[in-house]
């Protein structure tokens, strides 16, 4: 750590250990101004329960490891200065790291050819300790009766869904640790990546029956920060997406198959910083339509993930061992190279491409008060609330069968089938792009219902939330789309179910929660059990267990070897 960081950190620790019993430290300043200091220190310990299978060329299929996989620590500190009723300033920073690499340094299973030791540099490269991410929040807020403005680093949350996001697409996420289940059930508080942005709001003092509380919002950022998800557990960490079964991991030789396909803004996208050309825009109208809360949204943004395309110019004979030539040639031309199969044969280069997306959508939420009589009849008090969220994306770029044909043709040649070479040539001539543009409709229907279950909790209700999500790809029946370079097809109608339930015991000091995501198409589950404890004004420990399973090595089941239990100790002030 640089010496320049020592002074502010020492000051923060002095403030921490002099904290009172309140949840934050408050300073009363002259002229009725106030300064609030808040924050917390976290220490995770996550223990994996399974070892992963390995690929023929080395590398893990699903990142499983029996033992300590994560020992993540973080230090969050926030300052909130209220200058007046109209003007506020917020600044916050988070420092984090992982003790797991130091603790497991002497473990052969961690440092061996199939271990995770090479992922330490990758995780450091994208950690929020980078200079540009030293501030997680740094913004100025100006508010009047009809106008509001927030300028600076911030998060913009527009959406109503649990676990998976639909309209909440302004800020990217960091999936590098614990996939989506790290804090998806708590609103992505830790994994959402803040951006330098401008957010404006205008709420005129008018009433247009039956609409009330109308407000127009606008958000803009010139910053391009994409969702982070690594490929290849050996270099990407325990929670990286596995390398395809038919593409061996050769990173131990420095010429890895998918070594550099971590999903982040790359130079091959031509996006190297802020610019007006790369800006993301969002606009939203929200209000109440009678008893229904609604929003109408529009975005001109970037897709959450790039698509991978084969580069036909780099399909050819690699020579004995299949090493060296392709990777060295593909890189300078914008392609991430690597051989498809080990040994003498043909190979291919992959190029990751990130495309724009134009989206329109809406959200609705309404309490189902017309069910009041039924609710009372079955002994309940609260009415259920229905939520609907939907968007329509124009001309989404989706990887096609063409890229898969090239890849399968290469494998056929390597297996001694001469017709495979014709398949490669046909694939190159037939496509060239490796994607098609298709409109996509995605929607969610959810129900929230606080239930009184006296035999489980005589004092508090159970909050329950059920959601059904579907994504439909428009186009001809003959379209075939793939998660290139994987063999997993993208279904024309992808369907998911999520369920969340929580309650409180012992005067709100014990807070258990259950969250589950189920991929209907691939029959893959992700259940998560957790329990938080509120001990006094400062201590917030947590324990939990995560179980991931599926009948194929696809979708959530990519991580079916990552079953684990964890404990977290948090001190907040």
C-alpha positions as CSV (number, residue, x, y, z in Angstrom):
1,X,0.0,0.0,0.0
2,X,1.3,3.4,-0.8
3,X,2.3,5.7,2.0
4,X,-0.1,8.3,0.8
5,X,-3.0,6.1,1.8
6,X,-1.7,5.5,5.4
7,X,-2.7,8.9,6.8
8,X,-6.4,8.9,5.8
9,X,-6.8,5.3,6.8
10,X,-5.3,5.9,10.3
11,X,-7.7,8.8,10.7
12,X,-10.6,6.6,9.7
13,X,-9.7,4.0,12.2
14,X,-9.4,6.6,15.0
15,X,-12.9,7.8,14.1
16,X,-14.2,4.2,14.0
17,X,-13.0,3.3,17.5
18,X,-14.2,6.5,19.0
19,X,-17.7,5.9,17.5
20,X,-20.7,6.3,19.8
21,X,-23.6,3.9,20.1
22,X,-25.4,5.6,17.2
23,X,-25.4,4.1,13.7
24,X,-23.4,7.1,12.4
25,X,-21.3,9.9,13.7
26,X,-22.9,13.4,13.5
27,X,-21.2,16.7,13.6
28,X,-23.3,19.9,14.1
29,X,-21.7,22.7,12.1
30,X,-22.4,26.4,12.2
31,X,-25.4,27.8,10.3
32,X,-27.4,24.6,11.0
33,X,-25.2,22.5,8.7
34,X,-24.5,18.9,9.4
35,X,-21.8,16.3,8.7
36,X,-22.5,12.6,8.8
37,X,-19.8,9.9,8.9
38,X,-20.9,6.3,8.3
39,X,-19.2,3.1,7.2
40,X,-18.4,-0.5,8.0
41,X,-15.7,-3.1,8.0
42,X,-16.5,-6.6,6.6
43,X,-14.6,-9.9,6.7
44,X,-15.9,-12.8,4.7
45,X,-14.8,-16.5,5.1
46,X,-16.2,-18.7,2.4
47,X,-15.6,-22.5,2.4
48,X,-16.0,-24.6,-0.8
49,X,-17.4,-28.1,-0.4
50,X,-16.5,-29.7,-3.7
51,X,-13.5,-30.2,-6.0
52,X,-14.0,-29.5,-9.7
53,X,-13.5,-31.8,-12.6
54,X,-10.6,-30.9,-14.8
55,X,-10.2,-30.6,-18.6
56,X,-7.8,-32.7,-20.6
57,X,-5.4,-29.7,-21.0
58,X,-5.8,-28.6,-17.4
59,X,-8.0,-26.0,-15.9
60,X,-11.2,-26.4,-13.9
61,X,-14.7,-26.9,-15.3
62,X,-16.6,-25.1,-12.7
63,X,-14.2,-23.5,-10.3
64,X,-14.9,-25.9,-7.4
65,X,-12.5,-26.1,-4.5
66,X,-12.7,-28.0,-1.2
67,X,-11.4,-25.5,1.3
68,X,-11.2,-21.7,1.8
69,X,-12.1,-20.1,-1.5
70,X,-12.7,-16.5,-0.4
71,X,-11.5,-14.4,2.5
72,X,-12.6,-11.1,1.2
73,X,-12.2,-8.1,3.4
74,X,-13.6,-4.6,2.7
75,X,-13.5,-1.2,4.4
76,X,-16.3,1.3,3.5
77,X,-16.3,4.9,4.6
78,X,-18.9,7.5,3.6
79,X,-19.2,11.2,4.3
80,X,-22.5,13.1,3.9
81,X,-22.4,16.9,4.2
82,X,-25.7,18.8,4.3
83,X,-25.1,22.4,3.5
84,X,-28.7,23.4,3.3
85,X,-32.1,22.1,2.3
86,X,-31.1,22.5,-1.3
87,X,-27.5,21.5,-1.4
88,X,-25.8,18.2,-0.2
89,X,-22.5,16.5,-0.9
90,X,-21.7,12.8,-0.6
91,X,-18.3,11.0,-0.9
92,X,-17.5,7.4,-0.2
93,X,-14.7,4.9,-0.7
94,X,-14.3,1.2,-0.4
95,X,-11.0,-0.6,0.0
96,X,-11.0,-4.4,-0.4
97,X,-8.8,-7.4,-0.8
98,X,-8.7,-11.2,-0.4
99,X,-6.6,-13.1,2.2
100,X,-7.4,-16.4,0.4
101,X,-4.3,-16.2,-1.8
102,X,-1.9,-15.7,1.2
103,X,-3.7,-18.3,3.3
104,X,-3.7,-20.9,0.6
105,X,-0.2,-20.1,-0.7
106,X,1.3,-23.4,0.6
107,X,-1.6,-25.6,-0.6
108,X,-0.7,-27.7,-3.7
109,X,-4.3,-27.9,-4.8
110,X,-4.4,-24.1,-4.9
111,X,-1.1,-23.5,-6.5
112,X,-1.0,-26.6,-8.8
113,X,-1.6,-26.7,-12.5
114,X,-5.4,-26.8,-11.9
115,X,-5.3,-24.2,-9.0
116,X,-6.4,-20.6,-8.8
117,X,-3.0,-19.0,-8.0
118,X,-2.8,-17.3,-11.4
119,X,-6.1,-15.5,-10.8
120,X,-4.6,-13.2,-8.2
121,X,-3.3,-10.8,-10.8
122,X,-6.6,-10.8,-12.7
123,X,-8.6,-10.0,-9.6
124,X,-6.3,-7.2,-8.6
125,X,-6.5,-5.7,-12.1
126,X,-10.2,-5.2,-11.7
127,X,-10.5,-4.6,-8.0
128,X,-12.2,-1.4,-6.8
129,X,-8.8,-0.3,-5.3
130,X,-7.8,1.0,-8.7
131,X,-7.2,4.7,-8.7
132,X,-10.2,5.5,-10.8
133,X,-12.4,3.5,-8.4
134,X,-11.0,4.9,-5.2
135,X,-14.3,6.8,-4.8
136,X,-17.4,4.6,-5.0
137,X,-19.5,7.7,-4.5
138,X,-18.6,11.4,-5.0
139,X,-21.5,13.6,-6.0
140,X,-23.2,17.0,-5.5
141,X,-26.9,17.1,-5.0
142,X,-29.1,20.1,-5.7
143,X,-32.8,19.9,-4.9
144,X,-35.8,22.3,-5.1
145,X,-39.5,21.8,-5.0
146,X,-39.7,20.9,-8.7
147,X,-36.1,20.2,-9.8
148,X,-33.3,17.9,-8.7
149,X,-29.7,17.3,-10.0
150,X,-27.0,14.9,-8.9
151,X,-23.6,15.4,-10.5
152,X,-20.7,13.0,-10.0
153,X,-20.0,9.4,-9.3
154,X,-23.2,7.5,-8.4
155,X,-25.5,4.6,-9.1
156,X,-28.8,5.0,-11.0
157,X,-31.3,2.3,-10.0
158,X,-34.4,2.0,-12.3
159,X,-36.1,-1.3,-11.8
160,X,-38.4,-3.4,-9.7
161,X,-37.1,-7.0,-10.1
162,X,-35.4,-9.3,-7.5
163,X,-32.2,-11.3,-8.2
164,X,-32.1,-10.6,-12.0
165,X,-32.2,-7.1,-13.5
166,X,-34.4,-5.9,-16.4
167,X,-34.8,-2.1,-16.5
168,X,-32.0,-1.6,-14.0
169,X,-29.4,-1.4,-16.7
170,X,-27.6,1.9,-16.2
171,X,-24.7,0.6,-13.9
172,X,-22.8,-2.5,-14.7
173,X,-22.1,-5.3,-12.2
174,X,-19.1,-7.0,-10.9
175,X,-19.7,-10.8,-11.2
176,X,-16.1,-11.8,-10.4
177,X,-16.9,-12.9,-6.9
178,X,-19.7,-15.3,-6.1
179,X,-21.5,-14.8,-9.4
180,X,-25.0,-13.2,-9.0
181,X,-25.7,-14.5,-5.6
182,X,-23.2,-12.5,-3.7
183,X,-25.8,-9.8,-3.0
184,X,-28.5,-10.0,-5.7
185,X,-31.0,-10.8,-3.0
186,X,-30.0,-7.6,-1.2
187,X,-30.2,-5.2,-4.2
188,X,-26.7,-5.5,-5.6
189,X,-25.4,-3.0,-3.0
190,X,-21.8,-4.4,-3.2
191,X,-21.6,-5.6,-6.9
192,X,-23.1,-2.6,-8.7
193,X,-20.2,-0.5,-10.3
194,X,-20.7,3.3,-9.8
195,X,-20.2,5.6,-12.8
196,X,-19.4,9.3,-13.3
197,X,-22.8,10.5,-14.4
198,X,-25.4,13.3,-14.4
199,X,-28.9,12.6,-13.1
200,X,-31.7,15.2,-13.5
201,X,-35.3,15.2,-12.3
202,X,-38.2,17.5,-13.0
203,X,-41.5,17.3,-11.0
204,X,-44.0,20.0,-12.0
205,X,-46.6,21.0,-9.6
206,X,-49.5,19.9,-11.9
207,X,-52.2,17.3,-11.8
208,X,-53.5,15.6,-14.9
209,X,-56.3,13.2,-13.8
210,X,-56.0,10.3,-13.3
211,X,-52.2,10.8,-13.1
212,X,-50.4,12.2,-10.0
213,X,-46.9,12.7,-8.7
214,X,-45.5,12.9,-12.3
215,X,-41.7,13.2,-12.6
216,X,-39.4,13.2,-15.6
217,X,-35.9,11.9,-15.0
218,X,-32.8,11.9,-17.2
219,X,-29.5,10.1,-16.7
220,X,-26.3,10.4,-18.7
221,X,-22.8,9.0,-18.4
222,X,-19.8,9.3,-20.8
223,X,-18.1,6.5,-19.0
224,X,-18.0,3.0,-20.5
225,X,-17.8,0.3,-17.8
226,X,-19.1,-3.1,-18.6
227,X,-20.1,-6.0,-16.5
228,X,-17.1,-8.0,-15.2
229,X,-17.2,-11.8,-15.6
230,X,-14.0,-13.8,-16.0
231,X,-13.5,-16.9,-18.2
232,X,-11.4,-19.8,-17.0
233,X,-11.2,-20.4,-13.2
234,X,-7.5,-20.9,-13.2
235,X,-6.9,-17.3,-14.3
236,X,-10.2,-15.8,-13.4
237,X,-10.8,-17.1,-9.9
238,X,-13.2,-19.6,-8.3
239,X,-16.2,-17.9,-9.8
240,X,-15.1,-17.6,-13.4
241,X,-17.2,-19.0,-16.2
242,X,-15.6,-22.4,-17.1
243,X,-13.6,-22.9,-20.3
244,X,-15.6,-24.8,-22.9
245,X,-15.0,-28.6,-22.7
246,X,-13.6,-28.8,-26.2
247,X,-11.1,-25.9,-25.8
248,X,-8.2,-26.9,-23.4
249,X,-6.7,-24.4,-21.0
250,X,-3.1,-23.9,-22.0
251,X,-2.4,-20.8,-19.8
252,X,0.4,-22.6,-18.0
253,X,2.4,-22.3,-21.2
254,X,1.6,-18.6,-21.5
255,X,-0.5,-19.2,-24.6
256,X,-3.8,-19.8,-23.1
257,X,-6.9,-20.7,-25.1
258,X,-9.2,-18.1,-23.6
259,X,-6.7,-16.4,-21.4
260,X,-7.8,-12.9,-22.1
261,X,-11.5,-13.3,-22.6
262,X,-12.4,-11.7,-19.3
263,X,-15.5,-9.7,-20.0
264,X,-14.5,-6.1,-19.6
265,X,-14.1,-3.2,-22.0
266,X,-11.2,-4.2,-24.2
267,X,-9.0,-2.4,-26.6
268,X,-10.5,-4.4,-29.5
269,X,-13.8,-2.5,-28.8
270,X,-12.0,0.8,-29.4
271,X,-13.4,2.1,-26.1
272,X,-10.5,3.5,-24.0
273,X,-12.3,6.1,-21.8
274,X,-15.0,8.7,-21.6
275,X,-16.4,10.2,-24.7
276,X,-19.6,11.6,-26.0
277,X,-19.7,9.0,-28.7
278,X,-19.7,6.2,-26.1
279,X,-22.2,7.8,-23.8
280,X,-25.1,6.0,-22.2
281,X,-28.4,7.9,-22.0
282,X,-31.6,7.0,-20.0
283,X,-34.9,8.8,-19.6
284,X,-37.8,7.9,-17.4
285,X,-41.3,9.2,-16.7
286,X,-42.7,8.0,-13.4
287,X,-45.8,8.7,-11.4
288,X,-49.1,7.2,-10.1
289,X,-52.0,6.2,-12.3
290,X,-54.8,6.0,-9.8
291,X,-53.5,3.4,-7.3
292,X,-50.9,2.0,-9.8
293,X,-47.3,3.2,-9.7
294,X,-45.8,3.2,-13.2
295,X,-42.7,4.2,-15.1
296,X,-41.9,4.5,-18.8
297,X,-38.3,4.1,-19.6
298,X,-35.9,4.5,-22.6
299,X,-32.2,3.7,-22.9
300,X,-29.4,4.1,-25.4
301,X,-26.7,2.1,-23.8
302,X,-24.3,-0.9,-24.2
303,X,-25.2,-4.6,-24.0
304,X,-24.3,-6.1,-20.7
305,X,-22.1,-8.8,-22.2
306,X,-20.2,-8.9,-25.5
307,X,-20.7,-11.7,-28.0
308,X,-17.8,-13.9,-29.2
309,X,-17.2,-14.2,-32.9
310,X,-14.8,-16.4,-34.8
311,X,-12.3,-14.7,-37.0
312,X,-12.2,-16.6,-40.3
313,X,-8.8,-15.1,-41.3
314,X,-7.2,-17.1,-38.5
315,X,-8.6,-20.5,-39.2
316,X,-5.7,-22.8,-40.3
317,X,-3.1,-25.3,-39.6
318,X,-1.3,-24.6,-36.4
319,X,1.4,-27.2,-36.4
320,X,2.3,-29.9,-33.9
321,X,0.9,-29.2,-30.5
322,X,-1.3,-26.5,-31.8
323,X,0.6,-23.8,-30.0
324,X,2.1,-20.4,-30.6
325,X,1.2,-19.4,-34.2
326,X,-2.4,-18.5,-33.8
327,X,-2.2,-16.7,-30.5
328,X,0.7,-14.6,-31.7
329,X,-1.0,-13.6,-35.0
330,X,-4.5,-13.1,-33.7
331,X,-3.7,-10.6,-31.0
332,X,-2.3,-7.7,-33.1
333,X,-5.4,-7.9,-35.4
334,X,-7.9,-7.5,-32.6
335,X,-8.6,-11.2,-32.1
336,X,-8.0,-13.2,-29.0
337,X,-6.4,-16.4,-30.4
338,X,-6.1,-19.9,-29.2
339,X,-6.3,-23.4,-30.6
340,X,-9.6,-25.2,-30.6
341,X,-8.2,-28.6,-29.9
342,X,-4.9,-29.8,-28.6
343,X,-2.4,-31.5,-30.9
344,X,-1.8,-31.2,-34.7
345,X,-4.7,-29.7,-36.5
346,X,-6.7,-26.6,-37.2
347,X,-7.5,-23.7,-34.9
348,X,-9.5,-20.5,-34.7
349,X,-9.3,-17.1,-33.3
350,X,-12.1,-15.4,-31.3
351,X,-13.0,-11.8,-31.2
352,X,-15.2,-10.3,-28.5
353,X,-17.6,-7.5,-29.7
354,X,-19.7,-5.3,-27.6
355,X,-22.7,-3.7,-29.3
356,X,-25.1,-0.9,-28.6
357,X,-28.6,-1.5,-27.4
358,X,-31.7,0.7,-27.7
359,X,-34.4,-0.2,-25.3
360,X,-37.9,1.0,-24.4
361,X,-39.9,-0.4,-21.5
362,X,-42.2,0.1,-18.5
363,X,-42.8,-1.0,-15.0
364,X,-46.1,-1.3,-13.0
365,X,-46.8,-2.0,-9.4
366,X,-50.2,-2.1,-7.7
367,X,-51.6,-3.4,-4.5
368,X,-54.4,-6.0,-5.2
369,X,-56.9,-4.4,-2.9
370,X,-59.8,-6.1,-4.7
371,X,-58.7,-9.3,-3.0
372,X,-59.2,-7.9,0.5
373,X,-62.2,-10.1,1.3
374,X,-60.3,-13.2,0.2
375,X,-57.3,-12.2,2.2
376,X,-59.3,-11.7,5.4
377,X,-61.1,-15.0,4.8
378,X,-57.8,-17.0,4.8
379,X,-56.6,-15.2,7.9
380,X,-54.1,-12.8,6.3
381,X,-53.8,-9.0,6.9
382,X,-51.8,-7.5,4.0
383,X,-52.9,-7.6,0.3
384,X,-50.5,-9.0,-2.3
385,X,-48.9,-6.6,-4.7
386,X,-48.4,-7.3,-8.4
387,X,-45.4,-6.0,-10.2
388,X,-44.8,-6.0,-14.0
389,X,-41.6,-5.0,-15.7
390,X,-40.9,-5.3,-19.4
391,X,-38.6,-3.9,-22.1
392,X,-38.3,-4.2,-25.9
393,X,-34.8,-4.2,-27.4
394,X,-34.3,-3.3,-31.0
395,X,-31.8,-5.1,-33.2
396,X,-29.9,-7.0,-30.5
397,X,-26.8,-8.7,-31.7
398,X,-26.9,-12.4,-31.0
399,X,-24.2,-15.0,-31.9
400,X,-25.3,-17.4,-34.6
401,X,-24.8,-21.0,-35.7
402,X,-22.1,-19.8,-38.2
403,X,-19.5,-19.4,-35.5
404,X,-20.5,-22.8,-34.1
405,X,-20.2,-24.4,-37.5
406,X,-16.7,-23.2,-37.9
407,X,-15.7,-24.4,-34.5
408,X,-17.3,-27.9,-35.0
409,X,-15.7,-28.2,-38.4
410,X,-12.3,-27.6,-36.8
411,X,-13.0,-30.3,-34.3
412,X,-14.0,-32.7,-37.1
413,X,-10.8,-32.1,-39.0
414,X,-8.8,-32.8,-35.8
415,X,-10.7,-36.1,-35.4
416,X,-9.7,-37.2,-38.9
417,X,-12.9,-36.3,-40.8
418,X,-12.0,-34.5,-44.0
419,X,-15.5,-33.2,-44.5
420,X,-14.9,-31.0,-41.5
421,X,-12.7,-28.7,-43.6
422,X,-15.6,-28.2,-46.0
423,X,-17.8,-27.3,-43.0
424,X,-15.2,-24.7,-42.0
425,X,-15.1,-23.2,-45.5
426,X,-18.9,-23.2,-45.8
427,X,-19.2,-21.5,-42.4
428,X,-16.8,-18.8,-43.4
429,X,-18.6,-18.2,-46.7
430,X,-22.1,-18.4,-45.3
431,X,-21.7,-15.9,-42.5
432,X,-18.8,-13.7,-42.0
433,X,-20.4,-11.7,-39.2
434,X,-21.2,-14.5,-36.8
435,X,-24.3,-12.7,-35.5
436,X,-27.8,-11.7,-36.5
437,X,-29.8,-8.7,-35.4
438,X,-33.1,-9.6,-33.7
439,X,-35.6,-7.7,-31.7
440,X,-36.0,-9.1,-28.1
441,X,-38.9,-8.8,-25.7
442,X,-38.3,-9.5,-22.0
443,X,-40.8,-9.2,-19.3
444,X,-41.3,-10.1,-15.6
445,X,-44.5,-10.7,-13.6
446,X,-44.1,-10.8,-9.9
447,X,-46.1,-11.0,-6.7
448,X,-45.1,-9.7,-3.3
449,X,-47.2,-10.9,-0.3
450,X,-46.4,-10.4,3.4
451,X,-47.9,-13.6,4.9
452,X,-48.9,-14.3,8.5
453,X,-47.6,-17.8,9.3
454,X,-48.2,-18.0,13.0
455,X,-46.9,-21.6,13.3
456,X,-43.5,-20.4,12.0
457,X,-43.4,-17.0,13.4
458,X,-46.0,-15.8,15.9
459,X,-44.8,-12.2,16.0
460,X,-43.7,-11.2,12.5
461,X,-44.9,-11.7,9.0
462,X,-43.0,-13.5,6.2
463,X,-42.3,-11.3,3.2
464,X,-42.5,-13.4,0.1
465,X,-41.7,-12.5,-3.5
466,X,-42.4,-14.7,-6.6
467,X,-41.3,-13.8,-10.1
468,X,-41.6,-15.3,-13.6
469,X,-39.4,-13.9,-16.3
470,X,-39.4,-14.7,-20.0
471,X,-37.2,-13.5,-22.9
472,X,-38.5,-13.9,-26.4
473,X,-36.3,-13.6,-29.6
474,X,-38.3,-12.5,-32.7
475,X,-37.3,-13.9,-36.1
476,X,-37.6,-16.9,-38.3
477,X,-38.1,-20.4,-36.9
478,X,-34.8,-21.5,-38.5
479,X,-32.7,-19.1,-36.5
480,X,-30.2,-20.8,-34.2
481,X,-28.3,-18.8,-31.6
482,X,-25.4,-19.9,-29.4
483,X,-23.4,-18.8,-26.4
484,X,-20.3,-18.9,-28.6
485,X,-17.7,-20.4,-27.9
486,X,-19.9,-22.8,-25.9
487,X,-22.2,-25.4,-27.4
488,X,-25.1,-24.1,-25.3
489,X,-28.0,-22.9,-27.4
490,X,-29.8,-19.6,-26.7
491,X,-33.5,-20.6,-26.5
492,X,-36.0,-18.6,-28.5
493,X,-38.0,-18.3,-25.3
494,X,-35.9,-18.3,-22.1
495,X,-37.8,-18.6,-18.9
496,X,-36.7,-18.2,-15.3
497,X,-38.5,-18.3,-11.9
498,X,-37.2,-16.6,-8.7
499,X,-38.5,-16.8,-5.2
500,X,-37.5,-14.8,-2.1
501,X,-38.7,-15.0,1.5
502,X,-37.6,-13.5,4.8
503,X,-38.8,-12.8,8.3
504,X,-37.5,-11.5,11.7
505,X,-37.2,-13.1,15.1
506,X,-36.2,-12.1,18.6
507,X,-37.2,-8.4,18.4
508,X,-35.8,-8.0,14.8
509,X,-32.4,-9.2,15.8
510,X,-32.3,-12.5,13.8
511,X,-33.2,-12.1,10.1
512,X,-33.2,-15.4,8.1
513,X,-33.7,-15.2,4.3
514,X,-34.1,-17.7,1.5
515,X,-33.5,-16.8,-2.2
516,X,-33.8,-19.1,-5.2
517,X,-33.3,-18.8,-9.0
518,X,-34.4,-21.5,-11.4
519,X,-33.6,-21.7,-15.1
520,X,-36.5,-23.6,-16.6
521,X,-34.9,-24.2,-20.0
522,X,-31.7,-25.8,-18.6
523,X,-33.2,-27.2,-15.3
524,X,-30.6,-25.4,-13.2
525,X,-31.1,-24.2,-9.6
526,X,-29.4,-21.6,-7.4
527,X,-30.8,-21.7,-3.8
528,X,-29.2,-19.5,-1.1
529,X,-29.9,-19.6,2.6
530,X,-28.6,-16.8,4.8
531,X,-29.2,-15.3,8.2
532,X,-28.2,-11.9,9.5
533,X,-27.9,-11.0,13.1
534,X,-28.3,-7.4,14.5
535,X,-26.2,-7.4,17.7
536,X,-26.4,-4.0,19.4
537,X,-25.8,-0.9,17.3
538,X,-22.6,-2.0,15.5
539,X,-22.2,-5.7,15.0
540,X,-23.9,-7.4,11.9
541,X,-22.6,-11.0,11.5
542,X,-24.1,-13.2,8.9
543,X,-23.9,-16.9,8.0
544,X,-25.2,-18.8,5.0
545,X,-25.2,-21.7,2.6
546,X,-25.3,-21.8,-1.2
547,X,-26.2,-24.8,-3.3
548,X,-26.0,-24.8,-7.1
549,X,-27.1,-27.7,-9.2
550,X,-28.3,-28.7,-12.7
551,X,-28.5,-31.7,-15.0
552,X,-26.1,-30.2,-17.5
553,X,-22.9,-28.1,-17.4
554,X,-24.8,-25.1,-18.6
555,X,-26.4,-21.9,-17.3
556,X,-26.3,-21.8,-13.5
557,X,-25.0,-25.3,-13.4
558,X,-21.7,-24.0,-14.7
559,X,-21.1,-23.4,-11.0
560,X,-22.5,-26.6,-9.6
561,X,-19.1,-27.5,-8.1
562,X,-19.2,-24.2,-6.2
563,X,-21.4,-25.3,-3.3
564,X,-20.2,-23.5,-0.2
565,X,-21.1,-22.1,3.2
566,X,-19.8,-18.8,4.5
567,X,-19.6,-16.4,7.5
568,X,-19.3,-12.7,7.5
569,X,-18.4,-10.4,10.4
570,X,-19.4,-6.7,10.0
571,X,-18.8,-3.8,12.2
572,X,-20.7,-0.6,11.3
573,X,-20.9,2.8,12.7
